[in-house]
Amino acid sequence: MRLGKTSILKIIFLLIVLNLCVSCESASTSSSYEVLQERYYDYKLEFNKSGYIARWNGKGGRSGDLGVIPAPLTEYNGLPVVSYCEMFRNFDDIKSIDLSNFNTSGVENMDSMFFSMNSLESLNLSSFDTSNVTNMSSMFSGLINLKKIDLSNFDTSKVENMMSMFSGMSALEEINLSNFNTSNVKDMGGMFNHVSSVKSLDLSSFDTSKVKDMDYMFDGMTSLEEIDISSFNTSKVKSMERMFHSLKNLKSLSLVNFDTSSVKNMVGMFDNMENLTELDISSFNTGKVRNMGAMFKDLSSLENLDLHSFDTSKVEYMFEMFSGARSLKALDLSNFNTTRLLDMNYMFENCSSLESLNLSSFDTSNVIKMYEVFANCKQLKELDLTHFDVSSLLVGGNLFYYCDINKIKGGQQLEEKIEQKNPMILYDDYDVEYKFSDDNYDYEMEWSHTTGYKARWNGNGGESGKLGRIIAPVKVHKGVPVNDYSGMFADYDRITEIDLSNFDTAEVRNMNSMFKNCESLEKLNLSSFKTNLVYDMDFMFANCKNLKGIDISKFDISNIKHFEKAKLFSLY
């Protein structure tokens, strides 16, 4: 019986609690592995619950044209070899490899199988039986010199994960996936990310009815001139972040078939599509979207944009939303509901042809960031801001940088209101750093582009040895949540013990690299941690080489995407 993603994640966490190690998607025992020698080729076999993971050791050659290499065993000690996860990962001097004699009929996992084989120019997979494979994430990722690939024999009917499958294949000139059965795929995030030489992509045969993630799916396909995604069913997709980012040669895009009723994230969705002249998103249902930051950024050739169908009642982030849309002359946003809006930094920056802008419905009473909103809108002359409310403003100023403020109705008064408010002014990107002291423990706070403040410990209460229980950071500062703990204790490599049992993490979203490189850390108390809102735990305990016992059995990982790639305990 194959396990679903949720079940696999639960097993991974259980194994961590039992002080076992994590390998790829499957957990392998830390006790031992076995090396089998076959015709001078070694395969390392790691045991997991359902069978063995086979990894090539390269004893038969690590560079050049290798030709046909012997296949690994299909079973060992009565158990099947079910995973080829990372089998040839990082063998970056091999130019040619022939796997036509491989029997892969029992293989379930090909995650990162050829990842980062940077020199590979020829790959023979003609014998591959992929009928039982469920994971092909990052399978060919980073093959930057491979110009052609034949996958016509691939049976993908059971595949659930195609995340980053072809990511970074920058030399690939064409790709035919008409035989692909994607009816069970749930993740296509980054699938064609930076496949930058392909000019035409036909995905009309794709069944995307179960897909939940399309983040970065076509990001960086800079040569793409034609794309057929007319068959896409996106009813279950929750995130389309940077989905079409940097498709610089695409001139027309119609998404009238897209059902976006489940999408919450559209940040950077069309960012940097600099030659796009036609965009039809008239069918978009944006009722659940929270983030539209940089959504139409740098659409420098687009002259018309109709957003009358947009429901923005839940949107909190519109930073850079239209920044760099230099050909727009008029924009009517009178239907926008902005009652939840927090961030509109640089929203219309560099809309240098914009003459008329209707923001009559804008409610800015909750906006905390309002910096250079209309900067370099040199032609702007029809805009009424008399109703703008800056009562919640924390960061603002320079709204009309390189504009004629005298042509903006209410512009001068708004500037005066902001000056009286005396908000912080941004000088370096989006970050404003300051410190506050709490019982001799300093936390450095900085603006996050997510939802609030990022807190990083400054170690003033001690930087080595057994620290015991330390003071927790505040949950809210100046009315804004402190919900980013990424890198909080990173690089404190002389601390041996920390007790965080008094931390309230109920509202925390990000724990990426929280304890990264705490090389001396032996004991860590996280008994109070609540993680139901956390979306990123990548490298949380990376390089914690001496951590002997940690109980995270109660961690809720339901909100984490791509956990199979998050190497919590990675060693460097």
Secondary structure, DSSP 4 states (H G I P E B T S, - for coil): -PPPHHHHHHHHHHHHHTT-EEETTEEE-SS--EEEEETTEEEEEEEETTEEEEEE--TT-SEEEEEE-PPPPSEETTEEEEE-TTTTTT-TEEEEEE-TT---TT--B-TTTTTT-TT--EEE-TT---TT--B-TTTTTT-TT------TT---TT--B-TTTTTT-TT------TT---TT--B-TTTTTT-TT--EEE-TT---TT--B-TTTTTT-TT--EEE-TT---TT--B-TTTTTT-TT--EEE-TT---TT--B-TTTTTT-TT--EEE-TT---TT--B-TTTTTT-TT------TT---TT--B-TTTTTT-TT--EEE-TT---TT--B-TTTTTT-TT--EEE-TT---TT--EEESTTTT-TT--B-B-TT---TT-SEEE-TTTTS-GGGSBTHHHHHHHHHHH--B---STT--EEEEEETTEEEEEEE-SSSSEEEEE--TT-SSEEEEE-PPPPSEETTEEEEE-TTTTTT-TTEEEEE-TT---TT--B-TTTTTT-TT--EEE-TT---TT--B-TTTTTT-TT--B---TT---TT-SSGGG--TT---
